[in-house]
Amino acid sequence: MTGTAIVVGGGIGGLATAVALHRIGWQAVVLERAAELREIGAGMSQAPNAMRALAELGVGEQAGAAGVPTYSAGNLRLPDGRYLQRARPGDPTPLLAFHRADLHRVLLEAVPAGWVRAGAEVTGIQHDSGAVTVTWSGGEASADLVIGADGIRSTVRRLLWPDAPPPRFLGRTAWLGIADTEADTEAGTGAFADADGLSGSITMGVGGYFLIHPISRGRAYWAYVTTSDQPGVRNEDEKSEAARRLTGWHEPIPALIAATPAQAVIHIDICDLDPLPTYVRGRVALLGDAAHAMSPDRGQGAGQSIEDAVVLAAALADEPADEPAGESTVEAALRRYDTERRPRTQATARGARADGRRTTSAAAHRALVSMIRLMPAPLWRKGITADGNATWRWQPPHLPSPTTRL
């Protein structure tokens, strides 16, 4: 089956959906509210499940070239620098780290020219006979299918799921940044000579953790996640506040913060969504954060949206070209998508929420540290292989290549 689609949202999930639709022979337009199409944020990592999905979209090699292997899951430390677990030469490196803009660029380059419209804020969605009409600032169009990939504060969700609760604050906040590690020689600290730290690590403190990912030569992504009593608390100088909270933590943590431009330090509150009873309304489907926004503690937010795109396209491709009387093949495909994706994504979101509570709970810190320290290193390394857990073992459905569609 082929058809037309409107994708609302030009982030990683929306662009992955556009690439997937193109791959199965559909035509689409991507509506992005921002005046300029770009990915905001700092860094992230992608696990094997997401990399397999990117390969199925036909951009696996490009994504692999844009990412950097990170050993963050193998290098676990305490604030004084001691190791709980330490990566060894030859350890598996199942994660690739990216600047968000780099992965966004890989997907954007795979979207056909003319498909993306920036500065298009959606104002209405109306089901018609056999189609859906979308209105936005400056335009209107109808299509066989609409996909809401417009983030945790989704307009599509608000319009068609009016009873869905708003994003829920999880009692945690985070500072993020991209450090110029080549500035080490100017700073004169020598801190960036710590190869383990800059090849990726997680430092577990009481009430918070500090994550490091390399994202390219001379750049490293860092994030500090900790508890907060209320959302929306901001500081005049976020860089200084992050540095103050991490006083006394091991290098290269202070050096990374120092090497980050003050205006580039991002402070966010961590929220997720309560589970929805369905991701589908007629010919409209929610995808990515619009459907199942989750905390970052399993590094699966963007990856799950890429999975969504592949599964949705596969469901559409598998439907017959002719609609049986009284049945919409688009709606049948969306039911399949919902049935497959909702249990997995909601379970992943629950797991991420639980992980976040454990890693930032002062009460749980001692027990968690003891458990990690006592675990035999071979058993720990086995758990971070490409098939070490159920989330990473996921295999994507096959999408027809452009040549097989001819």
Secondary structure, 3 states (H helix, E strand, C coil): CCCEEEEECCCHHHHHHHHHHHHCCCEEEEEECCCCCCCCCCEEEECHHHHHHHHHCCCHHHHHHHCEEECCCCCEECCCCCEEECCCCCCCCCEEEEEHHHHHHHHHHHCCCCCEEECCCEEEEEEECCEEEEEECCEEEEECEEEECCCCCCHHHHHHCCCCCCCEEEEEEEEEEEEEHHHHHHHCCCHHHCHHHHCCEEEEECCEEEEEEEEECCEEEEEEEEECCCCCCCCCCHHHHHHHHCCCCCCCHHHHHHCCCHHHCEEEEEEECCCCCCCEECCEEECCHHHHCCCHHHCCHHHHHHHHHHHHHHHHHHCCCCCCCCCCHHHHHHHHHHHHHHHHHHHHHHHHHHHHHHHHCHHHHHHHHHHHHHCCHHHHHHHCCCCCCHHHHCCCCCCCCHHHHC
